[in-house]
Amino acid sequence: MDGTGRQRTVDKRALYVTLNAMTGITPRRFWQIVEQKAVLRALWAGSREAAEALNLTPALLRRVQRGEPERFLEAEEARVREVQGRIILHGEPDYPRELMPIADPPPVLYMVGEFRKEDRLAMAIVGSRAASTQGRLIAERIASQLAAQGLTIVSGLAMGIDTWAHRGAVAGGGRTLAVLGCGLDYPYPKHNRELRCEIVRRGAIISEFRMGTRPVPMNFPRRNRVISGLAMGTLVVEAAEKSGSLITARYALEQGRDVFAIPRNIDAANSSGVNALIQQGAKLVQGLDDIVEELPAAVRQYLAVKEKGAASGVPDGDPEAATLLELIEGEPIHIDELTRKATMAPATISSLLMKLELQGLIRQLPGKHFTRR
């Protein structure tokens, strides 16, 4: 009851964001609670019996009675705005259609960047954090090739294969989505700060976890179902026997999506997981064509698969990258000089330099100097 004796109601947005943020309420438990609409209405009216029926704690009931869901929503939205993000509820127009049918879909998504219609054509690329040099190069190359053809690359922004998959998508001039196992505002991993900026420019960073959530181990298996759920298929580049990437592959199979794997030498450190996937029926991948041929005919027709052959290597529609490349001539030039001449923000310069370096158009010398290759 409120101060006038009337039953109080809670806005759906406050309900979803508050329940989603509660410790111990997994997505499965969330949907079990929400399905009990009559009991839920009684809970928001301050009913102790309703709280007990939902197996919720007295502490939660007291929070509801004090009107905390609305205040929590207001505070959470303010924190999201600080990182130029927004909150999307399950069922809202901007919520990804691909996540709607999966088991236990995220009730709430926090996002920086944007989803686009073309992101429905996506491929997830995952693998070991302790990736080999060969594994990193393979992930980058295939991600770049798929992105150049028009597929969005989905991964988890972790060190290793994830990082190089995102970098490859950027290098291919395509879009990429990063799904986090922590809050949007948590700087994890710290080494990918510049890459995060580029991903926001070319896609989105997504999390189902409340702001401030730390990247604890239990979050990542839950995160993996979102990675696979956003994509038509999942490619595993490197994985040990108990790798989290195998969890992503398992989710993909449960969701009715394709699973692909790069074969490895049996003596390689991260060979057991991917080779086991192939034994179990995953599609063996030796190159781009092995993935493309498994896509639906309508998708293959849309992509119009062909070799990318821009002479300059600078993606069409990216005049800033072209401008920066023109400023880098034979003599090494310092990043500060580039920033002054290009009249762009330092963060933009850093992102563009990383992209041009990944494309093999420039190289970085000691002391933050750059030159053409």
Residue pairs with C-beta under 8 A, 6 or more apart in sequence:
1 7
1 8
1 45
1 46
2 8
2 67
7 45
8 44
8 45
8 46
8 67
9 41
9 44
10 44
10 64
10 69
10 70
11 69
11 70
11 73
12 89
13 73
13 87
13 89
14 69
14 70
14 72
14 73
15 34
15 40
15 44
15 69
16 89
16 90
16 107
16 108
17 69
17 72
17 73
17 76
17 87
17 108
17 210
18 63
18 68
18 69
18 72
18 73
19 25
19 30
19 33
19 34
19 107
20 30
20 106
20 107
20 108
20 208
20 210
21 72
21 76
21 210
22 60
25 33
26 104
26 222
27 104
27 105
27 106
27 107
27 208
27 222
28 104
30 107
31 104
31 107
33 40
33 54
33 56
34 40
34 107
36 53
36 54
39 50
39 53
39 54
40 50
40 54
42 49
42 50
43 50
43 51
43 54
43 56
43 61
43 64
44 64
44 69
46 61
46 64
46 65
48 58
48 61
51 57
51 58
51 60
51 61
63 69
76 87
76 210
76 211
77 87
79 185
79 211
79 212
80 86
80 87
80 110
80 184
80 211
82 185
83 112
83 184
83 185
84 112
84 200
85 110
85 111
85 112
85 184
86 110
86 111
87 108
87 109
87 110
87 111
88 94
88 95
88 108
88 109
88 110
88 111
89 95
89 107
89 108
89 109
90 100
90 105
90 106
90 107
90 108
94 115
95 109
96 109
96 115
96 119
96 120
96 230
97 120
98 120
98 122
98 229
98 230
98 231
99 105
99 106
99 226
99 229
99 230
101 255
102 225
102 229
102 255
103 225
103 254
103 255
104 225
105 229
106 208
106 226
107 208
108 208
109 206
109 207
109 208
110 183
110 184
110 206
110 207
110 208
110 209
110 210
110 211
111 184
111 204
111 205
111 206
111 207
112 184
112 200
112 204
112 205
113 199
113 200
113 201
113 203
113 204
113 205
114 203
114 204
115 177
115 204
116 175
118 150
118 152
118 175
119 152
119 175
119 177
119 203
119 230
121 150
121 151
121 152
121 232
121 299
121 302
121 303
122 151
122 152
122 153
122 154
122 177
122 230
122 231
122 232
123 146
123 151
123 152
123 153
123 154
123 231
123 232
123 233
123 234
123 235
123 291
124 153
124 154
124 155
124 227
124 228
124 230
124 231
124 233
124 234
124 235
124 248
124 252
125 139
125 142
125 143
125 153
125 154
125 155
125 161
125 162
125 165
125 168
125 234
125 235
125 237
126 155
126 156
126 161
126 162
126 165
126 224
126 227
126 234
126 235
126 236
126 237
126 239
126 244
126 245
126 248
126 249
127 135
127 139
127 160
127 161
127 162
127 165
127 236
127 237
127 238
127 239
127 243
127 245
127 270
128 135
128 160
128 161
128 237
128 238
128 239
128 240
128 243
128 245
128 270
129 158
129 159
129 160
129 161
129 162
130 160
130 269
130 270
131 139
131 160
131 161
131 164
131 237
131 238
131 270
132 238
132 268
132 269
132 270
135 160
135 161
135 237
135 238
135 262
135 270
136 160
136 161
136 163
136 164
137 164
138 237
138 262
139 161
139 164
139 165
139 168
139 237
140 164
140 165
140 167
140 168
140 171
140 358
141 168
142 168
142 235
142 237
142 285
142 287
142 288
142 291
143 153
143 164
143 165
143 166
143 167
143 168
143 169
143 171
143 172
143 176
144 168
144 169
144 171
144 172
145 168
145 172
145 288
145 308
146 153
146 169
146 172
146 174
146 288
146 291
147 153
147 168
147 169
147 170
147 171
147 172
147 173
147 174
147 175
147 176
148 172
148 173
148 174
148 308
149 288
149 292
149 303
149 305
149 306
149 308
150 174
150 302
150 303
151 174
151 303
152 169
152 174
152 175
152 176
152 177
152 203
153 165
153 166
153 168
153 169
153 174
153 175
153 176
153 177
154 176
154 177
154 178
154 179
154 227
154 230
154 231
155 161
155 162
155 165
155 166
155 176
155 177
155 178
155 179
155 227
156 162
156 178
156 179
156 180
156 181
156 220
156 223
156 224
156 227
157 163
157 166
157 178
157 179
157 180
157 188
157 189
157 192
157 195
157 196
157 199
157 205
158 189
159 189
159 191
159 192
160 238
161 237
161 238
161 245
162 178
163 189
163 191
163 192
163 195
165 176
165 237
166 176
166 178
166 195
166 198
166 199
167 195
167 354
167 358
168 358
169 175
169 176
169 202
169 203
170 176
170 195
170 198
170 199
170 202
170 354
170 355
170 358
171 355
171 358
171 359
172 308
172 315
173 315
173 316
173 318
174 202
175 202
175 203
176 199
176 202
176 203
177 199
177 203
177 204
177 205
177 206
177 230
178 196
178 199
178 203
178 204
178 205
178 206
179 206
179 207
179 223
179 226
179 227
179 230
180 186
180 188
180 205
180 206
180 207
180 209
180 215
180 223
181 188
181 207
181 209
181 215
181 219
181 220
181 222
181 223
182 188
182 207
182 209
182 213
182 214
182 215
182 219
183 207
183 209
183 210
183 211
183 212
183 213
183 214
184 205
184 207
184 211
185 211
185 212
186 212
186 213
186 214
186 215
187 193
188 215
194 347
194 350
194 351
194 354
195 354
196 205
197 347
197 350
197 351
198 351
198 354
198 355
199 205
201 351
206 226
207 213
207 223
208 222
208 223
208 226
209 219
213 219
220 244
221 244
221 247
224 244
224 247
224 248
224 251
225 248
225 251
225 255
227 234
227 248
227 251
228 234
228 248
228 249
228 251
228 252
228 255
228 257
229 251
229 255
229 257
231 252
231 257
232 257
232 258
232 295
232 296
232 299
233 252
233 257
233 258
233 259
233 260
233 291
233 294
233 295
234 248
234 249
234 252
234 257
234 258
234 259
234 260
235 260
235 261
235 262
235 285
235 291
236 245
236 246
236 248
236 249
236 259
236 260
236 261
236 262
236 273
236 274
236 277
236 282
237 262
237 274
238 245
238 262
238 264
238 268
238 270
238 271
238 273
238 274
239 245
239 246
239 270
239 272
239 273
239 274
239 277
240 269
240 270
240 272
240 273
241 272
241 273
241 276
242 273
243 270
243 273
245 273
246 273
246 276
246 277
249 259
249 261
249 277
249 282
252 258
252 259
253 259
258 283
258 294
259 277
259 281
259 282
259 283
260 282
260 283
260 284
260 285
260 290
260 291
260 294
261 274
261 275
261 277
261 278
261 282
261 283
261 284
261 285
262 274
262 285
262 286
263 274
263 275
263 278
263 284
263 285
263 286
264 270
264 271
264 274
264 275
265 271
266 275
274 282
278 284
283 290
283 291
283 294
284 290
285 291
292 300
292 303
292 305
293 300
295 303
310 316
312 322
312 325
312 361
313 359
313 360
313 361
314 321
314 322
314 325
314 356
314 359
314 361
315 321
320 342
320 344
320 348
320 352
321 352
321 355
321 356
323 342
324 338
324 342
324 344
324 349
324 352
324 353
324 356
325 356
325 361
325 362
325 372
327 333
327 338
327 341
327 342
328 338
328 356
328 362
328 370
328 371
328 372
329 371
329 372
330 371
330 372
331 371
332 365
332 369
332 370
332 371
333 369
333 370
333 371
334 367
334 368
334 369
335 349
335 350
335 353
335 368
335 369
335 370
336 368
338 349
338 353
338 370
339 346
339 349
342 349
344 352
353 362
353 364
353 370
356 362
357 363
357 364
357 370
360 373
361 372
361 373
362 370
362 371
362 372
362 373
363 370
363 371
363 372
363 373
364 370
365 371
